[in-house]
Amino acid sequence: MINSKYQEELVEITRIAPKIVAIIDSERDSPGGVISQDRQAFTRICSDLEIACHVLDRRATENYPDLNLR
């Protein structure tokens, strides 16, 4: 769902909870690499809707052993 096709769903989320944050995996092929166009589109939509969106530096949350996401 991290692409430009779910703008309506994001709008609905902001209606329910006006202050939200999105944290997404970068899925980059290499450190410092470019994120996919789908992810770029998603971050643009978030920006337009005033959703704080952070793209992780590493490929996935599994690559952050110090995070306690449970």
N, C-alpha and C positions, 0 to 999 in steps of 0.2 A: 504493500500500500504506500510505499515511499516513492511517489511519482506525482505527476500533475493531474491525474484522473480523479483524485479524491478531495478536490477543493470543497465541494458541497459538504462533505462529512466534516472537514476541518471547520467550516463556518458553523456547523451545528454544534461542534464541541465548544467553540468560543461563545456560542449563545448560552450554553449550559454553565460553563466555567470560564469567565472572561480572562483569567490569568492562568495560562498554561505554558509549559515548556516542552519542547521536543528535543530529545537526544537520540541521534541516529548513528548507526555504524557507518563508517566511511566506505567500506568495501573497496578501498584502494588496492591496487595491485602492488604498490610499493610505498614506503614512507614518503610523504610529501607529494604523492601522485595526485592526479586530478580525480575528483569524484564523478560518477556517471551523470549523464544528462538528466536521468530521472531524479536523482538526488538533488541536482542543481535546481531543477524545476520545483521540487518539493520545498527547498529552502527559500526560493523566491515567493512561493505562495504563503509560506509561514511569515515572511517579512511583510508581505502585503496585508496579512491579517493581524499583524502585530503579535505574532507568536514567536517567542524567543526560541530559536532553533540552533542547537550546537551539533556540529558534525565531529565525531570522535576522530582523533589523529590516527589511531590504529584501525585495522580492518574490522574488528568486532569486539564486543564487550568481553568476550572470552579471553582476549589478549590483555586484559587489565587484572592481573591476579590480586591486586590489593583492594579492588572494589568488592564491597559486600552488597550484592544486588538481590539478596534473598530476604 
